[in-house]
């Protein structure tokens, strides 16, 4: 697929992508409710924060469509978090520092992962550049994993990682990425294993490759992972 085709695909699946991202973040909206909210109407049974989160994701996707050639760098990543967390994330778009509350990520068996404070902006930009030098599905999945585990922002890291990986994929005709709601438990198991040990990144990437891609028509771009 070329970039224009993937843009059309992403627009077609935008509401479903928002629905999936919201549920992965613990916002229990249905697909029809997500569609109604994206159409500019309210729905009963949900808080203002939940509705705002859906609208924030919609605005982030609209920004991607309007800025499809944006640089894949730290500033774009910050912009996506700023948009995706405008009304729901403290200091959205700002990289965590020593003055922020430490983040604790629950793991299995009562363990916790405390992500260290992010390195300098220059190092983060270099990390992003290194990862995206691999213009394949594997590079896109690596980018997603990196943003998730780094926990660069106070909140919304998974939705930001999804948006950022999708922008990279759209630019390079690689399809789109979203995590099916019925695979949520399997995703979290693989993600927490990766948080606990970097060696488990391949298991997480394999899960994403097998379950979370739409529009990857050419197996040759999948970095040897097979059709």
N, C-alpha and C positions, 0 to 999 in steps of 0.2 A: 504494500500500500504506500502511496505517496502522502505527503503532509496534508494536502487538501482533503484527501479521502479520510484520513484519520480524524481531522477536524470535524467532518460531517458525522463520522461514527461517534465521536465524543459528544457532539451536540445531541445526537439521537439518544444516547445513553446517559445524558447528564442527570436527569432526575433519579434514575436507578443508581448511579454512582453516588449521588448525595444521600439517598436512602441507605445505601450500604455503609458509607462512611459514618453517618449519624449513628447507626446501630452498633458499629464497631466501637464507637466512643460512648456507648451506653445510653443513647437517646432512642427510646423505644417507640419510634414512629412506624406506621405502616407505609407501604408504597403509595396507596391512594392518598393518605394524609400528606405525604411528602409532595405529591403532585399538586394538591390543593394549596399548600403553603407556597410552593414555587410559583403558583399562578396568582399569588398576591392576596390570598384569603387566609383567614384564621381557622383553626380547628379547635374543638373543645377537648378537654382532657389533657392538655399539655401546658406546661409553664411558658411564661414569656421567654425565659432563657432557652428552652428547647426550640421554640419557634424561631428565635433569633439565630440559633446555631444553624438551622436549615437555611435561613436567608443569607447568613454569612457564607456558607458553602456555595450557595448559588452565585453570590457576588464574586467569589474567588474563581469559580469556573468561567463566569463572564469575563473576568479580567484575563484569564488564560486565552480565551478566544480572541480578545481584542489585542493581546500582546503575545501572539503565538511564537514570535521570533525573539522573545526576551532572552537575555543572557542566562545561562544556567550557572548561577553564581550565588553567593551568600545574600546579596541584596535582593535578588528575586525570591529566594527562600524566605527572607524576612517579610517581604511584601505579601507572600501567600499566607503566612501565619497572621500577619496584620489584618488581612481581609477575612480569613477563615475564623478568626477569634475576636473580631472587632467589638462585639457586645458581650462576649462570654469568657475571654481570657485576660487575665491581669497583665498589663504591659505587653499586649499583643505586638509581635514584630520585634521585640527586644530580646537579645541574647541574654540568657541567665548570667548573673554574676554573684559575687560573694554576699550581696545584700538581699538576695532572694531566699525565700524559704527553701531548704533542701528538698529534693524530690525523692520520694520513696516509691519504688515499684514492687508490689508484692509478687513473689515467685511461688514455687511449689514448696510444700512441707514447711510452711511458715517462714521461709527465708525471704529476704528482701534484697533488691538491687538499688544501690544509691549511686546514680550516675554522677561522675565527677563534673566539676564546672567545665564548661567548654574552653578550649584553647583560644588563642587570639583569632581575630577575624582573618588575618593573613593565613594562618594555618588552616582554618576552616575552608577558606576559598581554595587553598591548595589541595585539600582533601577532596573537595567537590570536583575540581578540575581533573585530578587523577582518576577518580571513579568514572567520570563521564567521558574520559578518553577512550573508554571501551564502549563504542556505539553499537551495542547489542542489547537484547533482552536481559542478558546477564548483568550488563552494566546498569540497566534501569533498576533491576531488583537489588543490586548492591547499593544503589543510591537510596532506595526506599529503606533498606535495612539500616544504613548508616544514620539517616535522619531519625529513625525510630529510636535506636539505641542511644544516640548522642543526647537526646532530651534537651535540645538547645533552648527550648522555650518553656515557660511556666506551665503551659497546657496546650492541647491541640496538636501534639507532635505527630501522632499517627495520621490525622487528617491532612496535616501539612506535608508529611512525607508522601502521602498518596497523590496530592496535587502536584508536588514537585516532580515526582517520578513520571506522572502523566504528561506534564509539559515536555520533559525530555523525550518521552516516547512519541508524542505527537510530532515534535520537530523532526524526528528521525524515522517516521513511518512505521513505528513498531507496535501499533495498536494502543490499547488502554488497559489500565490496571484497576481492579476493584475487588474487594473481598466479599464473597457471598455471605449473606447473613447466616445461612445454614452451615457454614464452615467456620463460624466464629470461634467455637471452642477449640477446634483443631488449630486455627490460626494462633490463638493465645497460647496454646501449649507449645507450639513451635517458637513463638516469639519469646516466651519466658525462658525456654531452654537456651535461646541465643543470648538473652540478657545475662544468663548465668555463665555462659562459656562461649567465647567467640567462635570456637570450633564448630558450633551448631548452626552457623550461618548457612551452610550448604543445605541442611535439612529445611530451614525456613525458606530459602530461595526455591528449593524443589517444590515445596508446598505451593508457593505463589505461582510458580511456572505451571503447575498442573491444574490449578483451581481458579486462578484470579486474572487471567488474561483474556482479552477479547480483541480479535482482529489481527493476530499474529499469523499472517497467511504464509510466510516463507520460513520454514524450519531452519534454513541456513543462517538466519540472524540470531538464532537461539543459543549460540555459543556452544554447540555440540550437545545440547541437552536432548536432542531428538525431536521427532515430529509429534 
